[in-house]
């Protein structure tokens, strides 16, 4: 097979498929700075959906440390990283598994 240019040859050799994790489709990461957008003191998966922070298809959420925690919030059924846990607890919040 003859190709017009070397870049075309690379395009034909490149695989046209990849791996998509099914777990990644129903999980989301939330920053600590985004927790202030939720109304109320209790943050759950449903309250994050209501505040349009995560999509409607998301089932599991993990909070990452990025930004400041401005008020005390209670997390229910949401995973947190070590840094986010210490920041939330320093602001007077708590995490309920």
N, CA, C and O atoms as CSV, one atom per row, in Angstrom:
chain,resi,resn,atom,element,x,y,z
A,1,UNK,N,N,0.844,-1.176,0.000
A,1,UNK,CA,C,0.000,0.000,0.000
A,1,UNK,C,C,0.889,1.238,0.000
A,1,UNK,O,O,1.835,1.318,0.784
A,2,UNK,N,N,0.611,2.165,-0.833
A,2,UNK,CA,C,1.396,3.399,-0.879
A,2,UNK,C,C,0.638,4.495,-0.175
A,2,UNK,O,O,-0.584,4.604,-0.284
A,3,UNK,N,N,1.381,5.304,0.546
A,3,UNK,CA,C,0.790,6.398,1.317
A,3,UNK,C,C,1.266,7.714,0.749
A,3,UNK,O,O,2.358,7.804,0.188
A,4,UNK,N,N,0.438,8.742,0.898
A,4,UNK,CA,C,0.783,10.046,0.370
A,4,UNK,C,C,1.897,10.706,1.163
A,4,UNK,O,O,2.754,11.369,0.579
A,5,UNK,N,N,1.907,10.542,2.478
A,5,UNK,CA,C,2.930,11.177,3.301
A,5,UNK,C,C,3.266,10.258,4.474
A,5,UNK,O,O,2.525,9.317,4.759
A,6,UNK,N,N,4.374,10.525,5.150
A,6,UNK,CA,C,4.723,9.692,6.318
A,6,UNK,C,C,3.683,9.774,7.432
A,6,UNK,O,O,3.490,8.801,8.162
A,7,UNK,N,N,3.008,10.921,7.578
A,7,UNK,CA,C,1.994,11.049,8.624
A,7,UNK,C,C,0.796,10.155,8.340
A,7,UNK,O,O,0.186,9.630,9.272
A,8,UNK,N,N,0.452,9.974,7.088
A,8,UNK,CA,C,-0.642,9.079,6.735
A,8,UNK,C,C,-0.294,7.647,7.112
A,8,UNK,O,O,-1.160,6.892,7.554
A,9,UNK,N,N,0.963,7.270,6.941
A,9,UNK,CA,C,1.398,5.927,7.311
A,9,UNK,C,C,1.249,5.720,8.814
A,9,UNK,O,O,0.838,4.646,9.253
A,10,UNK,N,N,1.575,6.729,9.596
A,10,UNK,CA,C,1.411,6.612,11.042
A,10,UNK,C,C,-0.053,6.492,11.418
A,10,UNK,O,O,-0.396,5.757,12.345
A,11,UNK,N,N,-0.911,7.195,10.721
A,11,UNK,CA,C,-2.336,7.133,11.011
A,11,UNK,C,C,-2.870,5.722,10.777
A,11,UNK,O,O,-3.663,5.229,11.579
A,12,UNK,N,N,-2.460,5.074,9.715
A,12,UNK,CA,C,-2.939,3.732,9.430
A,12,UNK,C,C,-2.421,2.718,10.441
A,12,UNK,O,O,-3.117,1.751,10.749
A,13,UNK,N,N,-1.217,2.918,10.961
A,13,UNK,CA,C,-0.644,1.957,11.916
A,13,UNK,C,C,-1.187,2.134,13.316
A,13,UNK,O,O,-1.111,1.208,14.123
A,14,UNK,N,N,-1.725,3.285,13.625
A,14,UNK,CA,C,-2.216,3.586,14.966
A,14,UNK,C,C,-3.508,2.800,15.242
A,14,UNK,O,O,-4.392,2.764,14.385
A,15,UNK,N,N,-3.632,2.174,16.413
A,15,UNK,CA,C,-4.860,1.432,16.701
A,15,UNK,C,C,-6.051,2.381,16.844
A,15,UNK,O,O,-5.900,3.508,17.315
A,16,UNK,N,N,-7.227,1.923,16.438
A,16,UNK,CA,C,-8.420,2.759,16.435
A,16,UNK,C,C,-9.342,2.447,17.614
A,16,UNK,O,O,-10.530,2.766,17.589
A,17,UNK,N,N,-8.788,1.834,18.621
A,17,UNK,CA,C,-9.601,1.477,19.765
A,17,UNK,C,C,-8.810,1.784,21.022
A,17,UNK,O,O,-7.607,2.040,20.963
A,18,UNK,N,N,-9.483,1.756,22.148
A,18,UNK,CA,C,-8.813,2.008,23.416
A,18,UNK,C,C,-9.610,1.396,24.546
A,18,UNK,O,O,-10.584,0.680,24.316
A,19,UNK,N,N,-9.200,1.676,25.751
A,19,UNK,CA,C,-9.859,1.142,26.930
A,19,UNK,C,C,-10.630,2.248,27.614
A,19,UNK,O,O,-10.077,3.314,27.886
A,20,UNK,N,N,-11.902,2.009,27.897
A,20,UNK,CA,C,-12.728,2.938,28.651
A,20,UNK,C,C,-13.225,2.207,29.895
A,20,UNK,O,O,-13.937,1.207,29.796
A,21,UNK,N,N,-12.850,2.705,31.043
A,21,UNK,CA,C,-13.258,2.080,32.290
A,21,UNK,C,C,-14.734,2.342,32.537
A,21,UNK,O,O,-15.183,3.486,32.456
A,22,UNK,N,N,-15.489,1.299,32.837
A,22,UNK,CA,C,-16.905,1.473,33.145
A,22,UNK,C,C,-17.094,2.116,34.507
A,22,UNK,O,O,-18.105,2.776,34.747
A,23,UNK,N,N,-16.128,1.930,35.405
A,23,UNK,CA,C,-16.227,2.560,36.718
A,23,UNK,C,C,-16.094,4.076,36.617
A,23,UNK,O,O,-16.691,4.805,37.409
A,24,UNK,N,N,-15.323,4.550,35.658
A,24,UNK,CA,C,-15.123,5.986,35.511
A,24,UNK,C,C,-16.399,6.691,35.078
A,24,UNK,O,O,-16.518,7.903,35.255
A,25,UNK,N,N,-17.348,5.967,34.521
A,25,UNK,CA,C,-18.578,6.588,34.043
A,25,UNK,C,C,-19.547,6.926,35.163
A,25,UNK,O,O,-20.396,7.801,34.990
A,26,UNK,N,N,-19.446,6.260,36.303
A,26,UNK,CA,C,-20.378,6.555,37.387
A,26,UNK,C,C,-19.686,7.093,38.640
A,26,UNK,O,O,-20.254,7.063,39.732
A,27,UNK,N,N,-18.463,7.583,38.475
A,27,UNK,CA,C,-17.729,8.193,39.588
A,27,UNK,C,C,-17.350,9.620,39.239
A,27,UNK,O,O,-17.204,9.973,38.069
A,28,UNK,N,N,-17.189,10.444,40.289
A,28,UNK,CA,C,-16.820,11.843,40.060
A,28,UNK,C,C,-15.925,12.309,41.195
A,28,UNK,O,O,-15.967,11.779,42.305
A,29,UNK,N,N,-15.112,13.319,40.888
A,29,UNK,CA,C,-14.271,13.953,41.891
A,29,UNK,C,C,-14.750,15.384,42.080
A,29,UNK,O,O,-15.051,16.086,41.114
A,30,UNK,N,N,-14.818,15.806,43.336
A,30,UNK,CA,C,-15.288,17.144,43.679
A,30,UNK,C,C,-14.198,17.825,44.484
A,30,UNK,O,O,-13.568,17.201,45.338
A,31,UNK,N,N,-13.972,19.101,44.215
A,31,UNK,CA,C,-12.978,19.870,44.974
A,31,UNK,C,C,-13.599,20.381,46.268
A,31,UNK,O,O,-14.815,20.555,46.356
A,32,UNK,N,N,-12.757,20.619,47.268
A,32,UNK,CA,C,-13.259,21.149,48.529
A,32,UNK,C,C,-13.836,22.551,48.354
A,32,UNK,O,O,-14.740,22.941,49.092
A,33,UNK,N,N,-13.328,23.309,47.393
A,33,UNK,CA,C,-13.864,24.655,47.170
A,33,UNK,C,C,-15.280,24.612,46.614
A,33,UNK,O,O,-16.023,25.581,46.773
A,34,UNK,N,N,-15.678,23.519,45.967
A,34,UNK,CA,C,-17.023,23.405,45.402
A,34,UNK,C,C,-18.077,23.035,46.444
A,34,UNK,O,O,-19.272,23.118,46.162
A,35,UNK,N,N,-17.656,22.631,47.637
A,35,UNK,CA,C,-18.613,22.252,48.674
A,35,UNK,C,C,-19.434,23.447,49.158
A,35,UNK,O,O,-20.537,23.268,49.673
A,36,UNK,N,N,-18.911,24.655,49.000
A,36,UNK,CA,C,-19.647,25.839,49.447
A,36,UNK,C,C,-20.839,26.147,48.550
A,36,UNK,O,O,-21.707,26.928,48.939
A,37,UNK,N,N,-20.905,25.550,47.351
A,37,UNK,CA,C,-22.027,25.782,46.435
A,37,UNK,C,C,-23.276,25.004,46.830
A,37,UNK,O,O,-24.356,25.257,46.295
A,38,UNK,N,N,-23.140,24.060,47.761
A,38,UNK,CA,C,-24.269,23.237,48.186
A,38,UNK,C,C,-25.035,23.972,49.281
A,38,UNK,O,O,-24.453,24.468,50.245
A,39,UNK,N,N,-26.355,24.030,49.109
A,39,UNK,CA,C,-27.197,24.643,50.143
A,39,UNK,C,C,-27.328,23.699,51.321
A,39,UNK,O,O,-27.468,22.490,51.135
A,40,UNK,N,N,-27.284,24.232,52.526
A,40,UNK,CA,C,-27.400,23.422,53.729
A,40,UNK,C,C,-26.040,22.976,54.235
A,40,UNK,O,O,-25.010,23.190,53.596
A,41,UNK,N,N,-26.069,22.346,55.410
A,41,UNK,CA,C,-24.829,21.914,56.048
A,41,UNK,C,C,-24.484,20.461,55.760
A,41,UNK,O,O,-23.360,20.038,56.028
A,42,UNK,N,N,-25.424,19.683,55.220
A,42,UNK,CA,C,-25.197,18.275,54.938
A,42,UNK,C,C,-24.976,18.108,53.438
A,42,UNK,O,O,-25.799,18.530,52.625
A,43,UNK,N,N,-23.852,17.487,53.086
A,43,UNK,CA,C,-23.502,17.255,51.685
A,43,UNK,C,C,-23.585,15.756,51.422
A,43,UNK,O,O,-22.906,14.963,52.074
A,44,UNK,N,N,-24.424,15.376,50.463
A,44,UNK,CA,C,-24.556,13.982,50.044
A,44,UNK,C,C,-24.480,13.944,48.524
A,44,UNK,O,O,-24.366,14.984,47.874
A,45,UNK,N,N,-24.544,12.746,47.963
A,45,UNK,CA,C,-24.490,12.609,46.515
A,45,UNK,C,C,-25.684,13.339,45.887
A,45,UNK,O,O,-25.535,14.018,44.871
A,46,UNK,N,N,-26.867,13.196,46.495
A,46,UNK,CA,C,-28.059,13.829,45.948
A,46,UNK,C,C,-27.977,15.349,46.034
A,46,UNK,O,O,-28.413,16.039,45.112
A,47,UNK,N,N,-27.427,15.884,47.124
A,47,UNK,CA,C,-27.317,17.346,47.236
A,47,UNK,C,C,-26.306,17.901,46.237
A,47,UNK,O,O,-26.462,19.031,45.773
A,48,UNK,N,N,-25.277,17.134,45.898
A,48,UNK,CA,C,-24.329,17.560,44.865
A,48,UNK,C,C,-24.984,17.547,43.485
A,48,UNK,O,O,-24.686,18.400,42.648
A,49,UNK,N,N,-25.876,16.581,43.243
A,49,UNK,CA,C,-26.619,16.554,41.984
A,49,UNK,C,C,-27.573,17.735,41.895
A,49,UNK,O,O,-27.707,18.352,40.838
A,50,UNK,N,N,-28.234,18.048,43.003
A,50,UNK,CA,C,-29.179,19.164,43.018
A,50,UNK,C,C,-28.489,20.500,42.783
A,50,UNK,O,O,-29.091,21.413,42.219
A,51,UNK,N,N,-27.232,20.629,43.209
A,51,UNK,CA,C,-26.471,21.866,43.026
A,51,UNK,C,C,-25.756,21.904,41.678
A,51,UNK,O,O,-25.011,22.845,41.404
A,52,UNK,N,N,-25.975,20.882,40.821
A,52,UNK,CA,C,-25.354,20.784,39.490
A,52,UNK,C,C,-23.824,20.771,39.548
A,52,UNK,O,O,-23.159,21.315,38.666
A,53,UNK,N,N,-23.279,20.156,40.577
A,53,UNK,CA,C,-21.833,20.013,40.679
A,53,UNK,C,C,-21.392,18.721,39.997
A,53,UNK,O,O,-20.329,18.671,39.377
A,54,UNK,N,N,-22.213,17.677,40.115
A,54,UNK,CA,C,-21.928,16.409,39.451
A,54,UNK,C,C,-23.098,16.062,38.537
A,54,UNK,O,O,-24.178,16.643,38.646
A,55,UNK,N,N,-22.874,15.113,37.639
A,55,UNK,CA,C,-23.905,14.688,36.705
A,55,UNK,C,C,-24.936,13.785,37.366
A,55,UNK,O,O,-24.722,13.290,38.473
A,56,UNK,N,N,-26.044,13.577,36.691
A,56,UNK,CA,C,-27.131,12.764,37.238
A,56,UNK,C,C,-26.799,11.274,37.252
A,56,UNK,O,O,-27.388,10.526,38.033
A,57,UNK,N,N,-25.864,10.822,36.403
A,57,UNK,CA,C,-25.509,9.414,36.323
A,57,UNK,C,C,-24.503,8.982,37.387
A,57,UNK,O,O,-24.232,7.789,37.520
A,58,UNK,N,N,-23.948,9.916,38.139
A,58,UNK,CA,C,-22.877,9.625,39.098
A,58,UNK,C,C,-23.459,8.923,40.328
A,58,UNK,O,O,-24.494,9.326,40.859
A,59,UNK,N,N,-22.767,7.859,40.768
A,59,UNK,CA,C,-23.194,7.115,41.944
A,59,UNK,C,C,-22.223,7.237,43.108
A,59,UNK,O,O,-22.622,7.136,44.268
A,60,UNK,N,N,-20.929,7.458,42.796
A,60,UNK,CA,C,-19.910,7.564,43.843
A,60,UNK,C,C,-19.132,8.852,43.658
A,60,UNK,O,O,-18.823,9.253,42.536
A,61,UNK,N,N,-18.819,9.497,44.776
A,61,UNK,CA,C,-18.126,10.780,44.740
A,61,UNK,C,C,-16.959,10.727,45.708
A,61,UNK,O,O,-17.045,10.104,46.766
A,62,UNK,N,N,-15.864,11.385,45.338
A,62,UNK,CA,C,-14.711,11.525,46.221
A,62,UNK,C,C,-14.322,12.994,46.249
A,62,UNK,O,O,-14.238,13.636,45.202
A,63,UNK,N,N,-14.086,13.527,47.436
A,63,UNK,CA,C,-13.715,14.922,47.613
A,63,UNK,C,C,-12.198,15.020,47.660
A,63,UNK,O,O,-11.539,14.318,48.427
A,64,UNK,N,N,-11.650,15.913,46.816
A,64,UNK,CA,C,-10.213,16.140,46.748
A,64,UNK,C,C,-9.889,17.500,47.368
A,64,UNK,O,O,-10.715,18.413,47.338
A,65,UNK,N,N,-8.704,17.629,47.922
A,65,UNK,CA,C,-8.280,18.892,48.510
A,65,UNK,C,C,-7.834,19.838,47.405
A,65,UNK,O,O,-6.792,19.632,46.783
A,66,UNK,N,N,-8.624,20.871,47.167
A,66,UNK,CA,C,-8.290,21.898,46.190
A,66,UNK,C,C,-9.127,23.112,46.534
A,66,UNK,O,O,-10.317,23.162,46.224
A,67,UNK,N,N,-8.516,24.080,47.165
A,67,UNK,CA,C,-9.247,25.268,47.596
A,67,UNK,C,C,-9.542,25.189,49.084
A,67,UNK,O,O,-9.239,24.197,49.748
A,68,UNK,N,N,-10.138,26.256,49.588
A,68,UNK,CA,C,-10.415,26.361,51.016
A,68,UNK,C,C,-11.828,25.894,51.333
A,68,UNK,O,O,-12.740,26.013,50.514
A,69,UNK,N,N,-11.989,25.358,52.541
A,69,UNK,CA,C,-13.311,25.016,53.050
A,69,UNK,C,C,-13.784,26.225,53.849
A,69,UNK,O,O,-13.180,26.579,54.862
A,70,UNK,N,N,-14.852,26.851,53.399
A,70,UNK,CA,C,-15.270,28.114,53.996
A,70,UNK,C,C,-16.201,27.950,55.183
A,70,UNK,O,O,-16.316,28.857,56.008
A,71,UNK,N,N,-16.877,26.792,55.284
A,71,UNK,CA,C,-17.808,26.607,56.397
A,71,UNK,C,C,-17.814,25.140,56.809
A,71,UNK,O,O,-17.305,24.275,56.096
A,72,UNK,N,N,-18.394,24.883,57.963
A,72,UNK,CA,C,-18.460,23.516,58.474
A,72,UNK,C,C,-19.556,22.758,57.739
A,72,UNK,O,O,-20.712,23.181,57.726
A,73,UNK,N,N,-19.192,21.645,57.134
A,73,UNK,CA,C,-20.159,20.805,56.427
A,73,UNK,C,C,-20.023,19.370,56.920
A,73,UNK,O,O,-18.967,18.960,57.403
A,74,UNK,N,N,-21.105,18.619,56.788
A,74,UNK,CA,C,-21.115,17.211,57.136
A,74,UNK,C,C,-21.257,16.415,55.853
A,74,UNK,O,O,-22.220,16.606,55.110
A,75,UNK,N,N,-20.312,15.525,55.582
A,75,UNK,CA,C,-20.355,14.694,54.383
A,75,UNK,C,C,-20.981,13.356,54.725
A,75,UNK,O,O,-20.568,12.699,55.680
A,76,UNK,N,N,-21.984,12.946,53.944
A,76,UNK,CA,C,-22.648,11.667,54.177
A,76,UNK,C,C,-22.503,10.784,52.943
A,76,UNK,O,O,-22.968,11.138,51.859
A,77,UNK,N,N,-21.856,9.636,53.113
A,77,UNK,CA,C,-21.725,8.667,52.036
A,77,UNK,C,C,-20.811,9.116,50.919
A,77,UNK,O,O,-20.982,8.694,49.775
A,78,UNK,N,N,-19.850,9.957,51.223
A,78,UNK,CA,C,-18.926,10.487,50.222
A,78,UNK,C,C,-17.510,10.191,50.689
A,78,UNK,O,O,-17.186,10.387,51.860
A,79,UNK,N,N,-16.669,9.723,49.783
A,79,UNK,CA,C,-15.279,9.456,50.099
A,79,UNK,C,C,-14.455,10.734,50.103
A,79,UNK,O,O,-14.780,11.687,49.394
A,80,UNK,N,N,-13.403,10.758,50.888
A,80,UNK,CA,C,-12.532,11.927,50.958
A,80,UNK,C,C,-11.081,11.481,50.975
A,80,UNK,O,O,-10.765,10.373,51.408
A,81,UNK,N,N,-10.203,12.351,50.501
A,81,UNK,CA,C,-8.777,12.096,50.595
A,81,UNK,C,C,-8.292,12.544,51.972
A,81,UNK,O,O,-9.020,13.209,52.710
A,82,UNK,N,N,-7.064,12.177,52.309
A,82,UNK,CA,C,-6.523,12.550,53.618
A,82,UNK,C,C,-6.454,14.055,53.797
A,82,UNK,O,O,-6.827,14.577,54.848
A,83,UNK,N,N,-5.977,14.757,52.771
A,83,UNK,CA,C,-5.869,16.206,52.854
A,83,UNK,C,C,-7.220,16.880,52.974
A,83,UNK,O,O,-7.373,17.838,53.731
A,84,UNK,N,N,-8.209,16.385,52.226
A,84,UNK,CA,C,-9.550,16.961,52.287
A,84,UNK,C,C,-10.181,16.692,53.648
A,84,UNK,O,O,-10.885,17.544,54.190
A,85,UNK,N,N,-9.928,15.501,54.201
A,85,UNK,CA,C,-10.480,15.182,55.520
A,85,UNK,C,C,-9.945,16.135,56.583
A,85,UNK,O,O,-10.708,16.635,57.410
A,86,UNK,N,N,-8.650,16.387,56.566
A,86,UNK,CA,C,-8.074,17.278,57.572
A,86,UNK,C,C,-8.569,18.709,57.384
A,86,UNK,O,O,-8.775,19.416,58.370
A,87,UNK,N,N,-8.768,19.156,56.131
A,87,UNK,CA,C,-9.256,20.512,55.889
A,87,UNK,C,C,-10.705,20.672,56.336
A,87,UNK,O,O,-11.071,21.706,56.894
A,88,UNK,N,N,-11.528,19.659,56.095
A,88,UNK,CA,C,-12.938,19.731,56.494
A,88,UNK,C,C,-13.064,19.691,58.008
A,88,UNK,O,O,-13.858,20.432,58.587
A,89,UNK,N,N,-12.286,18.830,58.650
A,89,UNK,CA,C,-12.332,18.749,60.109
A,89,UNK,C,C,-11.750,19.993,60.754
A,89,UNK,O,O,-12.198,20.377,61.835
A,90,UNK,N,N,-10.765,20.640,60.133
A,90,UNK,CA,C,-10.200,21.878,60.667
A,90,UNK,C,C,-11.224,23.018,60.590
A,90,UNK,O,O,-11.189,23.942,61.402
A,91,UNK,N,N,-12.132,22.947,59.613
A,91,UNK,CA,C,-13.168,23.981,59.482
A,91,UNK,C,C,-14.376,23.691,60.378
A,91,UNK,O,O,-15.340,24.456,60.386
A,92,UNK,N,N,-14.326,22.595,61.127
A,92,UNK,CA,C,-15.426,22.256,62.033
A,92,UNK,C,C,-16.412,21.267,61.456
A,92,UNK,O,O,-17.438,20.996,62.080
A,93,UNK,N,N,-16.139,20.724,60.296
A,93,UNK,CA,C,-17.038,19.750,59.673
A,93,UNK,C,C,-16.715,18.336,60.107
A,93,UNK,O,O,-15.757,18.094,60.841
A,94,UNK,N,N,-17.542,17.397,59.633
A,94,UNK,CA,C,-17.290,15.997,59.956
A,94,UNK,C,C,-17.675,15.125,58.771
A,94,UNK,O,O,-18.408,15.545,57.876
A,95,UNK,N,N,-17.161,13.898,58.788
A,95,UNK,CA,C,-17.394,12.948,57.716
A,95,UNK,C,C,-18.107,11.734,58.296
A,95,UNK,O,O,-17.623,11.105,59.237
A,96,UNK,N,N,-19.270,11.413,57.717
A,96,UNK,CA,C,-20.022,10.237,58.107
A,96,UNK,C,C,-19.966,9.249,56.959
A,96,UNK,O,O,-20.386,9.557,55.844
A,97,UNK,N,N,-19.450,8.068,57.231
A,97,UNK,CA,C,-19.309,7.054,56.166
A,97,UNK,C,C,-20.636,6.393,55.879
A,97,UNK,O,O,-20.716,5.518,55.017
